[in-house]
Amino acid sequence: MKLLIADDEKLTREGIRDSLDLEALGISGVFLADDGVHGLETALEELPDIVLTDIRMPRMNGVQMAEQILAANPGTVIIFMSAYSDKEYLKAAIKLKAVSYVEKPLDMKELKLALDEAVETRRTRSTRMDDSRRQAKGQLGNPPHQLTEP
């Protein structure tokens, strides 16, 4: 799985990447972005499975970025981080079906639990999408009986 960490604070981005054993969580690729615009560009190019994003960032906030990422890749799992308890941001996170909302300063145990949940959610979504594709393929590959008889 691939993880995108978008946060305008370099210490936060790199601290998360360096402090957690992401590989043990099933995350093999990690991408870093310093704002919402770079986060969106990276997400569209790398197609991460999970996006961990700060809500308040320059140029494009995390909610706007997440909306665009989900429009392009609906299976992406979103986790928001914020030092603010702004109800409008919380409502937006709920609307986007974010897997978690982690408050700053970050508690690494809480963040690890949120990432665990995100990995499991992504696996479940992938399985469902694969099943749907197989069903659709089966229906297309097997036309109704009456169409195949002379």
SULZIKA-V829553 format. One record per residue. N is the residue number from 1. RES is the residue in one letter. SS is DSSP state (helix for helix, strand for strand, loop for the rest). PHI is phi in whole degrees, 0 to 359 (* if undefined). OMEGA is omega as a letter, one per 30 degrees, with the letter a starting at -180 (none if undefined). Layout:
# SULZIKA-V829553
n->[N N]
res->[RES RES]
ss->[SS SS]
phi->[PHI PHI]
omega->[OMEGA OMEGA]
This chain:
# SULZIKA-V829553
n->[1 2 3 4 5 6 7 8 9 10 11 12 13 14 15 16 17 18 19 20 21 22 23 24 25 26 27 28 29 30 31 32 33 34 35 36 37 38 39 40 41 42 43 44 45 46 47 48 49 50 51 52 53 54 55 56 57 58 59 60 61 62 63 64 65 66 67 68 69 70 71 72 73 74 75 76 77 78 79 80 81 82 83 84 85 86 87 88 89 90 91 92 93 94 95 96 97 98 99 100 101 102 103 104 105 106 107 108 109 110 111 112 113 114 115 116 117 118 119 120 121 122 123 124 125 126 127 128 129 130 131 132 133 134 135 136 137 138 139 140 141 142 143 144 145 146 147 148 149 150]
res->[M K L L I A D D E K L T R E G I R D S L D L E A L G I S G V F L A D D G V H G L E T A L E E L P D I V L T D I R M P R M N G V Q M A E Q I L A A N P G T V I I F M S A Y S D K E Y L K A A I K L K A V S Y V E K P L D M K E L K L A L D E A V E T R R T R S T R M D D S R R Q A K G Q L G N P P H Q L T E P]
ss->[loop strand strand strand strand strand loop loop loop helix helix helix helix helix helix helix helix helix helix loop loop loop helix helix helix loop loop loop strand strand strand strand strand loop loop helix helix helix helix helix helix helix helix helix helix helix loop loop loop strand strand strand strand strand loop loop loop loop loop loop loop helix helix helix helix helix helix helix helix helix helix helix loop loop loop loop strand strand strand strand strand strand loop loop loop loop helix helix helix helix helix helix helix helix helix loop loop loop loop strand strand strand strand loop loop loop loop helix helix helix helix helix helix helix helix helix helix helix helix helix helix helix helix helix helix helix helix helix helix helix helix helix helix helix helix helix helix helix helix helix helix loop loop loop helix helix helix helix loop loop]
phi->[* 245 236 251 250 244 201 282 261 302 298 292 305 289 297 297 301 272 271 260 276 295 297 294 277 97 256 254 238 233 239 242 221 265 196 295 294 294 298 296 302 296 297 291 276 262 51 293 280 230 239 253 226 290 278 263 221 290 70 206 282 296 292 299 298 298 302 288 296 293 295 276 217 299 280 295 259 249 235 261 235 198 271 249 255 283 299 295 293 298 298 296 297 294 301 277 57 299 288 201 226 254 275 264 296 289 261 297 293 296 295 299 298 296 292 303 297 295 298 295 299 296 298 297 297 297 297 297 295 297 298 297 296 297 296 297 296 297 291 288 280 234 295 305 306 294 281 263 272 294]
omega->[a a l l a l a l a a l a a l l a a a a l a l l l a a a l l l a l a l a l l l l l a a a a a a l l a l l a l l a l l l l a a l l l a l a l a l a a a a a l a l l l l l a l a a a l l l l l l a l l l a a l a a l f a l a l l l l l l l l a l l l l a l l l l l l a l l l l l l a l l l l a a l l a a l a l l none]
